[in-house]
Each structure stands twice: as C-alpha cells, then as structure tokens.
Amino acid sequence: MRLISICPSNTELVAYLGLTEHLVGVDDFSDWPKPVEQLPRLGPDLSIRIDDVEALEPDLVLASLSVPGMERNVEELQKRGIPHVVYNPNSLADIKDNFLDLGKRTNCQSKAQQVINLYDDFLNTYEERARKVEPVRLYWEWWPKPVFTPGKQNWLTEISQLAGGRNIYDHTNRASIQTDWDDVYNHNPDHICLAWVGIQTEKIKPELLWKRPNWDTLQALQTNHVHILEEALYCRPSPRLLLGLKKLAAILHPNSMPADDGIDPLVRLISE
C-alpha cells in the first residue's frame, strides 16, 4: 500500500502501525521516526505540492485538521479525486479512534489494537498516580505573541491532569485560546511550559518571560518552574504524547511519579 502523510502526527500514526516502509512521501516537517528523513518531501504542511502528491500515485493520503490551514490541501485532494482521509483529533480518545481507523484502512487491525491496549494501560497507570498527588497549576505557551494556549478541548489539558497538574485554561471550552500576557499573569500559574509550535527547543528563550510586564513576580518565575518542552512530544496528536506525559509527570512530581527514562512506552511495538 502506497501511503502519503502530509502532517507529522499522521506520519507517527503510520510508524506505530509498523508501516513506515509503505510511506512514499511526507510533508517537510515530519521528522520521526528517523527513516522518514529519506522520503520525498512534499512541502510544508500548510502548502503541500499536490501535483507531487498526485505523481506518487498514493493509495491513501493522510491529512489532519489539527494543523490550521490544512483545509486548502484537503480541497485539492477532493478536486483531484485522490484517495484520502482527514482526521481532526482534539483529545486522547480522538487519537485512539484515529489510530484504530487507520489500522482498519491499512488492514492492520490486530497491530492497532495491540498498540492501543498498551496505550490505555499506560494512561490508566498515570490516572491512578495522579489521584494521589496535589495538582499544580500549569500555563502552556504555544506561541508568545500573540499568545496562544490550549483550552479544555485539547489533549494537553488531559496530559496535564494525568501528570498531576491542571491547565489554568481548562475552564475555557475550546481547543485553542488566544489570550494575552496580562491574563496569564492574573492566573499566576505554578509552572510554565513552553512548547512553541514550529520552534526547536534550543531557540526558545525563557529569559524573555522576565521582560513581560509584572511577570517577574509570577509564582512560576520566582520558583524557577519554567520548562522548555519539545513541540514533538506535546503539540502533535499521536501516541508519542505518552512519552511527553512521562517526562512532564517526572518534572512536576519527581517524588511521586515514575522517573523519566526517555523510553517511549510503545516504541518496541513498531518493529514487532
């Protein structure tokens, strides 16, 4: 089966099914697992070169509305009659459903269920652990100016809870929220998690937080609870979020949560 993924999260879904070798092309930002680096690149996820996609004669193209602006690519796929599926995940349950759906479309139902069984077990373990700790309040920053942060309808609110935290914007019933520095200041979070979309961790500058009006008095800055986190482990709706959960929980509650060994709890299944 000839597969094309036009966003990183779907490339990762393919990998967890053990189907990376069936990929014949990916978007410019797909970077995991390592073998995808050798595949033909089809452009940034917001402006895929559909002519190149068509030339690769895919059996299935994987798109996702979790990437703002993906609608333009989907419209072109529809116009040309290119076989495709469009996912739109906001929650950990949505990710699970998308993965199982892809398993059916690729005749890998058994493998998909095997992965999901581990996925559910892992989440249940952290849910039990989280009940035993006092939750700390988290501010997630996706983008600094204008300020974007996840709301209630986003997997990061769930990841926060499972890690023993609480998203300070979990009362806002949206997936993504545009706010401002003053509003974040008024919430006075215990921890600040910087996961800027499209920006590598080494290019994030936490020292800039101290220059925002009044932010030097924030609880998180006073206690040095500012965390630079990898976009790939927190901003992509794929099972790799579990690795991000493991890392975050160990940061927030090092004496109560399992240590972060850096090992993806599902990765062993990829090669099986």
Backbone bond lengths (Angstrom), bond angles and torsions (degrees), N, CA, C in turn:
res aa  C-N    CA-C-N  psi(-1)  N-CA   C-N-CA  omega(-1)  CA-C   N-CA-C  phi
1 M - - - 1.461 - - 1.515 109.38 -
2 R 1.333 116.73 130.14 1.467 121.86 -179.14 1.527 109.19 -94.16
3 L 1.329 115.58 113.05 1.459 121.88 -176.24 1.515 110.94 -111.03
4 I 1.335 115.98 144.88 1.460 122.38 171.92 1.525 107.42 -129.24
5 S 1.310 116.37 133.79 1.465 121.46 174.70 1.527 108.54 -115.20
6 I 1.337 115.92 132.03 1.471 118.35 -178.76 1.529 111.75 -114.45
7 C 1.333 116.09 25.67 1.469 120.76 167.24 1.531 108.25 -159.65
8 P 1.340 117.50 150.77 1.466 120.90 -173.54 1.525 114.84 -59.03
9 S 1.328 118.25 -38.89 1.468 119.14 -176.67 1.519 111.62 -63.43
10 N 1.325 117.42 -37.79 1.469 119.33 178.84 1.522 111.82 -72.57
11 T 1.322 116.83 -32.60 1.468 119.92 174.06 1.529 109.63 -59.39
12 E 1.321 115.72 -37.95 1.460 120.54 179.94 1.529 111.59 -71.83
13 L 1.330 117.60 -35.40 1.467 119.58 174.52 1.525 110.27 -59.25
14 V 1.331 115.83 -43.88 1.466 120.75 178.46 1.529 110.28 -59.61
15 A 1.324 116.36 -41.89 1.468 120.50 -178.32 1.519 111.51 -63.79
16 Y 1.333 117.66 -42.47 1.469 120.07 -179.32 1.523 111.96 -67.43
17 L 1.323 117.18 -19.04 1.460 120.43 173.43 1.530 111.56 -85.29
18 G 1.322 116.51 -4.90 1.456 120.30 -178.53 1.515 113.24 75.98
19 L 1.347 116.79 26.49 1.464 120.94 -174.21 1.526 113.08 -113.08
20 T 1.309 118.06 19.90 1.464 120.32 -178.58 1.523 111.86 -55.56
21 E 1.320 117.07 -35.69 1.471 120.02 -178.49 1.528 112.24 -67.67
22 H 1.317 116.88 -12.39 1.466 120.37 177.81 1.529 112.52 -90.66
23 L 1.316 116.89 -7.43 1.460 120.27 176.73 1.527 109.68 -73.54
24 V 1.320 116.41 132.33 1.470 120.67 178.38 1.527 111.24 -113.52
25 G 1.334 117.32 -3.73 1.453 121.28 177.78 1.515 109.80 -175.04
26 V 1.350 115.85 151.67 1.462 121.36 179.72 1.527 109.61 -144.26
27 D 1.323 115.53 166.55 1.466 120.92 174.35 1.521 110.48 -69.48
28 D 1.323 116.61 169.84 1.464 121.54 -175.73 1.527 113.72 -67.16
29 F 1.341 117.83 -23.42 1.464 120.15 -172.63 1.521 114.02 -97.84
30 S 1.312 118.39 -7.31 1.468 120.15 176.35 1.525 109.07 -66.12
31 D 1.342 116.27 123.65 1.460 119.92 -174.72 1.526 113.58 -136.47
32 W 1.341 117.16 9.38 1.459 120.57 179.74 1.507 108.57 -146.03
33 P 1.356 116.60 139.12 1.472 127.72 -4.86 1.527 111.48 -74.61
34 K 1.310 115.42 174.74 1.460 121.45 -171.13 1.536 114.29 -54.93
35 P 1.333 120.49 -38.38 1.473 119.57 -178.89 1.530 114.48 -56.54
36 V 1.331 118.44 -23.30 1.476 118.53 -178.12 1.522 111.95 -69.98
37 E 1.329 116.51 -15.34 1.471 119.89 179.15 1.524 111.44 -62.92
38 Q 1.326 117.83 -22.12 1.459 121.66 -177.79 1.528 113.20 -90.97
39 L 1.318 117.34 -2.90 1.459 120.55 -175.44 1.530 112.25 -83.71
40 P 1.339 117.39 155.05 1.460 120.40 174.94 1.528 110.79 -56.40
41 R 1.332 115.45 135.74 1.461 121.57 179.32 1.527 109.10 -97.02
42 L 1.325 115.65 136.77 1.456 120.72 -171.17 1.522 113.50 -113.18
43 G 1.334 116.30 12.31 1.450 120.72 178.63 1.516 112.01 108.53
44 P 1.335 117.14 168.36 1.468 120.36 176.75 1.520 110.56 -65.45
45 D 1.325 115.65 152.72 1.465 118.89 -171.02 1.526 114.01 -60.88
46 L 1.327 118.37 -20.82 1.464 120.41 179.37 1.522 113.05 -86.82
47 S 1.305 117.61 -13.20 1.477 119.77 -179.64 1.525 109.97 -146.64
48 I 1.307 114.96 66.26 1.461 122.25 179.07 1.530 109.57 -67.24
49 R 1.328 115.69 140.48 1.469 120.50 176.77 1.539 107.98 -80.91
50 I 1.300 116.16 95.92 1.460 121.21 -173.97 1.530 111.46 -66.01
51 D 1.326 117.42 -29.55 1.467 119.35 175.70 1.524 110.35 -58.66
52 D 1.342 116.01 -42.82 1.464 120.37 179.58 1.529 111.48 -68.00
53 V 1.324 115.62 -37.26 1.473 119.92 176.79 1.524 110.05 -60.24
54 E 1.333 115.68 -48.00 1.457 121.00 -178.40 1.519 111.63 -62.12
55 A 1.336 116.16 -37.83 1.460 120.93 -178.32 1.530 112.18 -65.62
56 L 1.324 116.93 -24.88 1.468 121.16 -179.65 1.532 112.18 -81.71
57 E 1.320 117.22 -4.24 1.468 123.62 175.86 1.534 112.35 49.91
58 P 1.319 117.12 58.42 1.468 119.21 -178.37 1.517 112.83 -73.28
59 D 1.319 115.10 150.15 1.461 120.68 170.38 1.524 110.58 -81.85
60 L 1.348 115.75 -26.14 1.461 120.04 -179.46 1.526 109.62 -158.50
61 V 1.332 115.65 130.64 1.460 122.51 174.24 1.523 108.13 -108.23
62 L 1.329 116.41 132.96 1.464 121.86 -177.75 1.525 110.05 -104.82
63 A 1.339 116.25 116.85 1.459 122.03 177.93 1.520 109.29 -118.13
64 S 1.332 117.04 165.60 1.457 120.59 179.88 1.518 110.84 -149.79
65 L 1.327 115.71 131.68 1.464 120.95 177.89 1.522 111.83 -80.12
66 S 1.328 117.58 2.08 1.463 119.74 172.31 1.516 110.49 -68.56
67 V 1.341 116.34 -15.14 1.462 122.28 175.13 1.531 107.78 -98.28
68 P 1.338 118.92 110.91 1.465 120.58 179.56 1.526 111.36 -57.96
69 G 1.314 116.36 133.66 1.452 120.63 -179.77 1.513 114.04 94.79
70 M 1.332 117.43 -5.15 1.464 121.39 -179.41 1.536 111.73 -63.82
71 E 1.327 115.83 -19.10 1.463 119.97 -178.14 1.525 112.12 -55.06
72 R 1.322 117.74 -36.09 1.471 121.11 -179.38 1.524 110.95 -62.09
73 N 1.316 116.54 -42.35 1.462 120.17 178.08 1.523 111.00 -65.11
74 V 1.325 116.31 -41.55 1.462 120.99 -178.55 1.523 110.42 -63.34
75 E 1.323 116.39 -40.82 1.469 119.93 178.69 1.527 110.92 -59.67
76 E 1.322 116.95 -40.92 1.471 120.69 179.36 1.526 111.39 -67.69
77 L 1.313 116.67 -40.07 1.466 120.03 177.36 1.530 110.20 -61.00
78 Q 1.316 115.54 -41.23 1.462 120.08 179.83 1.526 111.11 -65.85
79 K 1.334 116.29 -44.69 1.470 120.50 -178.91 1.520 111.95 -58.49
80 R 1.333 116.00 -37.49 1.467 120.61 -174.77 1.533 112.76 -92.24
81 G 1.313 116.12 -2.59 1.458 119.06 179.31 1.508 113.57 68.27
82 I 1.325 117.33 29.71 1.464 121.53 178.76 1.534 108.45 -82.20
83 P 1.328 118.37 126.68 1.471 120.32 -179.30 1.527 111.23 -57.95
84 H 1.303 116.73 129.42 1.461 118.79 -177.49 1.522 110.59 -155.96
85 V 1.320 115.49 164.36 1.450 122.96 172.57 1.528 106.78 -133.29
86 V 1.322 116.39 143.52 1.461 121.58 -179.20 1.524 108.72 -120.19
87 Y 1.327 116.83 118.00 1.452 120.99 176.50 1.531 109.54 -98.61
88 N 1.331 115.32 156.48 1.465 119.99 179.81 1.526 109.86 -144.87
89 P 1.331 116.83 64.37 1.463 120.36 -174.40 1.526 113.16 -79.85
90 N 1.324 115.91 139.93 1.462 121.78 171.86 1.530 112.12 -123.79
91 S 1.320 116.53 -22.20 1.462 120.83 -174.58 1.525 111.25 -124.54
92 L 1.322 115.55 169.59 1.461 120.18 176.32 1.521 110.72 -65.22
93 A 1.329 117.22 -31.64 1.469 120.52 175.88 1.523 110.97 -68.26
94 D 1.332 116.85 -38.59 1.470 120.40 177.07 1.523 110.86 -61.37
95 I 1.327 116.27 -42.85 1.466 120.91 179.37 1.525 110.00 -60.88
96 K 1.305 115.70 -43.31 1.464 121.11 177.27 1.527 110.82 -59.84
97 D 1.325 116.55 -46.74 1.467 120.79 -179.27 1.530 111.45 -63.67
98 N 1.335 116.64 -41.76 1.461 120.65 178.55 1.519 110.83 -61.90
99 F 1.327 116.11 -41.45 1.456 120.86 -178.89 1.528 111.19 -64.82
100 L 1.311 116.01 -44.07 1.467 119.77 178.43 1.522 110.91 -65.35
101 D 1.333 116.76 -36.72 1.462 120.30 177.26 1.524 111.01 -63.79
102 L 1.327 116.44 -43.34 1.460 119.61 178.56 1.523 110.65 -64.75
103 G 1.327 116.03 -35.71 1.461 119.28 176.05 1.518 111.95 -59.40
104 K 1.328 116.92 -40.41 1.468 120.72 178.01 1.522 110.98 -67.06
105 R 1.326 116.40 -43.72 1.471 120.55 -177.00 1.527 112.47 -65.74
106 T 1.333 116.21 -23.50 1.465 120.25 -177.53 1.533 112.10 -109.70
107 N 1.323 116.05 11.33 1.470 121.27 -179.77 1.522 112.61 59.43
108 C 1.329 115.30 37.95 1.472 120.77 178.71 1.534 110.17 -123.32
109 Q 1.320 116.37 40.93 1.457 119.48 -176.09 1.524 112.39 -59.69
110 S 1.322 116.80 -40.82 1.460 120.12 -177.55 1.523 111.30 -64.18
111 K 1.328 116.15 -45.90 1.468 120.07 179.30 1.521 110.18 -64.22
112 A 1.332 116.80 -41.69 1.459 120.19 179.94 1.524 111.05 -60.33
113 Q 1.306 116.95 -43.29 1.463 120.61 -179.36 1.523 110.84 -67.44
114 Q 1.316 116.99 -36.35 1.464 121.26 177.36 1.526 110.81 -60.80
115 V 1.321 116.08 -45.04 1.470 120.51 178.61 1.524 110.27 -64.66
116 I 1.326 116.78 -44.57 1.460 120.47 -177.29 1.522 112.05 -66.11
117 N 1.310 117.76 -32.46 1.473 119.84 176.14 1.524 110.36 -60.66
118 L 1.324 116.56 -44.05 1.471 119.73 176.54 1.518 111.42 -67.86
119 Y 1.302 116.24 -39.19 1.467 123.38 178.00 1.536 109.71 -55.84
120 D 1.336 115.72 -50.74 1.460 120.29 -179.52 1.525 111.66 -64.88
121 D 1.320 117.07 -42.07 1.467 120.76 179.97 1.529 110.61 -61.16
122 F 1.314 116.11 -42.17 1.468 120.78 -179.46 1.529 110.36 -63.49
123 L 1.322 116.54 -47.35 1.465 120.24 179.72 1.520 111.25 -62.64
124 N 1.330 116.89 -39.46 1.477 120.29 179.10 1.522 111.32 -63.44
125 T 1.330 115.67 -38.45 1.472 119.58 178.73 1.521 110.95 -60.94
126 Y 1.322 115.95 -44.85 1.469 119.06 -178.77 1.526 111.78 -73.84
127 E 1.307 117.06 -29.83 1.467 119.59 176.08 1.520 110.37 -62.77
128 E 1.327 116.28 -42.09 1.460 120.54 178.18 1.528 111.05 -65.94
129 R 1.320 116.82 -42.42 1.464 120.57 179.26 1.527 111.13 -63.03
130 A 1.355 115.77 -41.18 1.454 120.53 -175.69 1.525 112.23 -64.24
131 R 1.326 117.16 -28.87 1.461 120.85 179.53 1.534 111.63 -65.00
132 K 1.321 116.66 -20.88 1.468 121.08 -173.04 1.527 113.44 -97.19
133 V 1.351 117.44 2.14 1.461 119.81 -178.84 1.524 110.11 -120.73
134 E 1.311 115.92 157.22 1.454 121.77 175.17 1.523 107.92 -81.37
135 P 1.342 118.36 118.33 1.474 119.33 -176.01 1.516 112.61 -66.51
136 V 1.332 114.73 140.34 1.461 121.34 174.77 1.524 108.67 -102.78
137 R 1.320 116.54 155.20 1.459 121.87 -172.48 1.527 110.29 -93.50
138 L 1.351 116.63 127.12 1.458 122.17 -172.91 1.530 111.70 -115.32
139 Y 1.311 115.46 137.63 1.463 121.25 167.65 1.518 107.72 -110.95
140 W 1.336 115.88 119.96 1.457 122.09 176.89 1.521 109.21 -97.20
141 E 1.310 117.05 126.57 1.465 119.84 177.60 1.519 109.99 -111.31
142 W 1.346 115.39 110.93 1.459 121.64 175.53 1.515 111.38 -83.98
143 W 1.328 115.04 -33.17 1.461 119.44 179.63 1.519 108.59 -153.94
144 P 1.347 117.67 138.84 1.458 120.52 -171.02 1.533 116.33 -83.85
145 K 1.326 117.51 -31.03 1.470 118.84 -175.22 1.519 109.68 -158.58
146 P 1.348 118.43 106.45 1.469 126.37 -2.97 1.521 111.61 -66.81
147 V 1.305 114.97 156.35 1.466 120.53 -174.36 1.526 110.53 -79.35
148 F 1.335 115.65 123.74 1.465 121.36 173.70 1.524 108.99 -122.19
149 T 1.328 115.15 138.68 1.458 121.61 -176.84 1.531 108.52 -148.89
150 P 1.322 118.50 152.04 1.466 119.86 179.67 1.522 112.70 -73.18
151 G 1.346 115.77 146.90 1.451 121.39 175.63 1.517 112.16 -105.10
152 K 1.321 115.86 -158.73 1.467 121.41 -175.30 1.519 111.94 -61.38
153 Q 1.336 116.92 -41.10 1.462 120.74 -174.78 1.521 111.61 -88.06
154 N 1.310 116.54 55.23 1.462 120.80 -179.98 1.516 109.84 -146.05
155 W 1.325 114.77 146.00 1.471 119.97 -178.28 1.526 112.48 -59.02
156 L 1.323 119.03 -25.77 1.463 119.49 -178.39 1.528 112.10 -71.27
157 T 1.318 117.29 -24.83 1.462 119.26 172.80 1.522 109.44 -67.04
158 E 1.326 116.83 -40.19 1.466 120.71 176.83 1.526 111.35 -68.74
159 I 1.327 116.57 -44.11 1.470 120.35 178.17 1.526 109.82 -58.98
160 S 1.332 116.61 -40.90 1.465 121.00 178.43 1.527 110.50 -57.85
161 Q 1.327 116.33 -48.44 1.464 120.75 -178.49 1.523 111.43 -63.09
162 L 1.319 116.77 -43.37 1.465 120.92 -178.67 1.522 112.06 -66.99
163 A 1.338 116.22 -25.76 1.464 120.97 179.28 1.522 112.34 -87.95
164 G 1.335 116.94 1.01 1.458 120.12 -178.82 1.506 112.99 88.14
165 G 1.337 116.10 31.25 1.448 120.75 179.34 1.512 111.67 -131.63
166 R 1.332 114.86 -174.71 1.460 120.66 175.96 1.518 108.45 -146.96
167 N 1.305 116.43 124.59 1.458 122.26 176.07 1.529 108.58 -66.10
168 I 1.327 117.94 124.72 1.467 120.35 -177.07 1.524 112.53 -66.78
169 Y 1.335 117.13 -13.04 1.460 120.40 177.23 1.532 111.95 -108.39
170 D 1.329 116.22 24.24 1.461 118.76 -179.38 1.528 112.77 -73.98
171 H 1.329 117.21 -3.94 1.463 121.21 177.41 1.526 111.95 -88.59
172 T 1.327 116.79 -9.17 1.464 120.99 -178.26 1.517 109.04 -97.38
173 N 1.336 116.72 118.54 1.456 121.65 -168.79 1.532 112.53 -83.22
174 R 1.330 115.12 58.64 1.467 121.32 176.49 1.519 108.64 -140.03
175 A 1.328 115.61 164.02 1.463 119.69 178.65 1.521 111.32 -79.24
176 S 1.335 116.02 -37.16 1.459 121.39 -177.92 1.526 109.04 -136.86
177 I 1.332 116.15 140.97 1.459 121.71 -174.51 1.516 109.69 -127.23
178 Q 1.317 116.93 135.06 1.457 120.87 169.28 1.520 107.75 -98.97
179 T 1.313 116.24 122.39 1.457 120.91 -178.75 1.530 108.71 -132.79
180 D 1.315 118.47 -154.73 1.461 120.75 179.29 1.521 109.69 -146.86
181 W 1.327 115.95 169.81 1.459 120.72 -175.56 1.526 112.28 -63.22
182 D 1.329 117.61 -34.86 1.466 120.15 179.98 1.520 111.15 -64.73
183 D 1.329 116.52 -40.96 1.457 119.65 -178.92 1.531 110.74 -66.86
184 V 1.322 116.43 -41.37 1.472 119.67 176.52 1.527 109.41 -61.13
185 Y 1.323 116.42 -43.39 1.468 121.24 179.19 1.532 110.96 -57.06
186 N 1.316 116.75 -42.85 1.461 120.83 -178.46 1.529 112.25 -66.11
187 H 1.325 116.89 -25.20 1.467 120.38 176.53 1.532 112.03 -79.02
188 N 1.334 116.97 -22.18 1.462 123.41 176.13 1.540 113.13 46.14
189 P 1.340 117.83 66.09 1.474 120.82 -177.05 1.525 112.93 -67.06
190 D 1.345 115.17 155.85 1.466 120.94 175.39 1.525 111.27 -77.85
191 H 1.344 116.02 -32.96 1.459 121.77 -179.10 1.525 109.03 -135.60
192 I 1.332 116.19 147.06 1.460 122.30 175.02 1.522 108.07 -118.14
193 C 1.328 116.03 125.23 1.462 122.00 -179.11 1.522 108.74 -111.93
194 L 1.312 116.59 113.01 1.462 121.77 -178.84 1.521 109.12 -97.51
195 A 1.315 115.95 113.90 1.467 122.35 176.04 1.520 106.66 -136.54
196 W 1.332 115.73 76.82 1.462 120.79 -174.89 1.526 110.27 -74.01
197 V 1.311 115.52 125.83 1.461 121.60 -176.22 1.527 110.88 -64.28
198 G 1.334 115.37 126.38 1.454 120.89 177.60 1.517 114.97 80.63
199 I 1.333 117.36 2.91 1.464 121.22 -177.47 1.528 109.81 -114.63
200 Q 1.333 116.38 129.26 1.458 120.38 177.81 1.528 109.71 -69.37
201 T 1.323 116.23 149.43 1.462 120.43 -174.30 1.526 112.85 -58.14
202 E 1.330 117.13 -35.31 1.466 119.23 -177.63 1.532 112.72 -69.58
203 K 1.331 116.51 -13.81 1.461 120.07 179.62 1.527 112.93 -98.08
204 I 1.312 116.77 -3.23 1.463 120.63 176.23 1.528 108.78 -81.21
205 K 1.324 116.43 135.13 1.467 120.84 -174.83 1.530 110.00 -117.70
206 P 1.322 116.83 91.01 1.468 119.31 -177.95 1.525 113.57 -63.42
207 E 1.336 117.25 -22.00 1.462 119.48 179.98 1.528 112.13 -62.63
208 L 1.332 116.41 -20.59 1.467 119.54 178.98 1.524 111.84 -67.09
209 L 1.324 117.04 -23.12 1.460 120.05 179.77 1.519 111.35 -60.40
210 W 1.314 116.76 -33.77 1.463 121.25 -177.09 1.535 111.58 -70.14
211 K 1.320 116.80 -17.26 1.462 120.71 -178.45 1.527 113.14 -90.55
212 R 1.326 116.47 -6.99 1.456 119.45 177.74 1.527 109.50 -76.05
213 P 1.327 117.81 145.68 1.474 121.15 -175.33 1.530 113.22 -53.85
214 N 1.323 115.02 118.71 1.476 124.01 175.30 1.527 114.46 72.87
215 W 1.312 117.76 -3.27 1.459 118.73 -174.36 1.527 113.37 -66.53
216 D 1.314 117.55 -19.06 1.465 118.36 -179.54 1.526 111.97 -65.47
217 T 1.338 116.70 -13.91 1.463 119.93 178.37 1.531 112.96 -97.56
218 L 1.318 117.11 -0.60 1.458 120.14 179.83 1.528 111.19 -62.69
219 Q 1.325 115.66 144.54 1.462 121.37 178.48 1.529 110.98 -55.30
220 A 1.335 117.14 -44.60 1.467 120.85 -176.12 1.515 112.11 -63.79
221 L 1.330 117.02 -37.56 1.465 119.67 179.75 1.525 110.81 -76.81
222 Q 1.306 117.13 -36.88 1.461 120.67 179.20 1.526 111.94 -62.97
223 T 1.328 116.24 -32.66 1.468 120.75 -178.75 1.527 112.61 -99.77
224 N 1.326 116.20 4.16 1.467 122.13 -179.17 1.524 111.82 59.54
225 H 1.303 115.69 39.23 1.462 121.19 177.06 1.527 110.04 -99.96
226 V 1.320 115.29 60.51 1.460 122.77 176.21 1.524 106.89 -116.36
227 H 1.323 116.75 124.11 1.463 121.43 -172.64 1.522 110.86 -121.97
228 I 1.317 115.45 125.76 1.470 120.81 174.80 1.525 106.78 -91.16
229 L 1.314 116.01 116.73 1.462 121.32 -173.72 1.522 111.05 -119.31
230 E 1.325 115.50 146.58 1.459 121.17 -176.16 1.527 111.35 -70.42
231 E 1.303 115.48 125.11 1.458 120.55 177.13 1.529 111.04 -52.54
232 A 1.321 116.93 -40.39 1.467 121.20 -175.38 1.523 112.92 -62.51
233 L 1.323 117.65 -23.04 1.462 120.86 -177.49 1.524 113.31 -99.23
234 Y 1.327 116.97 -3.80 1.465 119.62 -175.94 1.531 114.50 -134.35
235 C 1.316 117.73 -23.03 1.469 120.59 -172.93 1.518 114.03 -107.65
236 R 1.323 117.76 1.85 1.462 121.60 179.72 1.523 109.46 -114.17
237 P 1.329 117.98 125.88 1.464 120.32 -179.55 1.522 113.20 -78.06
238 S 1.315 115.56 78.11 1.458 121.98 176.96 1.528 108.36 -142.13
239 P 1.330 118.20 169.96 1.468 120.09 179.28 1.529 114.32 -60.71
240 R 1.321 118.81 -11.31 1.479 119.60 176.19 1.527 111.79 -64.29
241 L 1.324 117.18 -15.39 1.462 120.54 175.27 1.529 111.44 -57.53
242 L 1.324 116.98 -26.56 1.463 119.79 179.98 1.517 111.41 -65.41
243 L 1.317 116.57 -35.95 1.463 120.27 175.55 1.523 109.58 -66.18
244 G 1.343 116.27 -38.67 1.459 119.92 176.20 1.519 111.68 -64.48
245 L 1.330 116.79 -39.72 1.461 121.18 177.49 1.521 110.87 -60.02
246 K 1.314 116.11 -46.06 1.463 120.18 179.92 1.534 110.95 -58.18
247 K 1.311 115.63 -43.11 1.470 120.44 -179.08 1.526 111.02 -66.95
248 L 1.326 116.68 -45.89 1.462 120.43 -176.97 1.525 111.69 -65.19
249 A 1.323 116.86 -44.19 1.465 120.36 -179.07 1.523 111.34 -59.65
250 A 1.326 116.44 -39.86 1.471 120.45 179.69 1.527 111.22 -68.00
251 I 1.329 117.04 -30.77 1.467 121.19 177.07 1.523 111.17 -70.66
252 L 1.328 115.81 -45.78 1.462 120.53 -174.19 1.519 112.87 -75.11
253 H 1.329 116.81 -37.92 1.470 121.29 -175.57 1.532 110.10 -136.29
254 P 1.329 117.10 68.99 1.473 120.41 -174.70 1.527 114.02 -61.91
255 N 1.318 117.55 -21.97 1.469 119.73 -178.22 1.528 113.13 -94.78
256 S 1.334 116.18 -7.19 1.456 119.54 -175.75 1.520 113.99 -120.38
257 M 1.323 115.72 -28.56 1.459 120.72 -177.59 1.527 110.60 -99.61
258 P 1.341 117.70 158.04 1.470 120.31 178.10 1.523 111.44 -58.89
259 A 1.316 115.96 147.19 1.466 120.32 177.39 1.520 109.82 -65.41
260 D 1.320 115.34 151.15 1.463 120.15 177.90 1.523 108.76 -87.04
261 D 1.333 116.07 109.40 1.461 120.51 178.74 1.532 111.80 -93.59
262 G 1.327 116.77 -0.33 1.462 120.62 178.39 1.506 114.52 74.28
263 I 1.329 117.02 8.92 1.468 120.88 -177.61 1.521 109.88 -100.88
264 D 1.315 116.20 124.45 1.461 122.30 176.36 1.529 108.46 -62.75
265 P 1.336 118.78 122.66 1.468 119.92 -177.10 1.520 114.26 -66.03
266 L 1.322 117.74 -12.90 1.464 121.01 -179.11 1.527 113.42 -110.98
267 V 1.323 117.77 -9.07 1.456 119.99 -167.86 1.528 113.28 -63.81
268 R 1.311 118.29 -27.70 1.469 119.98 -179.41 1.528 111.99 -63.29
269 L 1.320 116.18 -23.45 1.458 119.41 -178.99 1.516 113.21 -75.70
270 I 1.321 117.28 -18.20 1.460 120.28 -175.40 1.518 111.23 -62.12
271 S 1.336 116.85 -39.80 1.452 121.33 -174.77 1.532 112.52 -92.30
272 E 1.339 117.17 -2.06 1.460 119.54 -177.21 1.515 111.24 -85.21
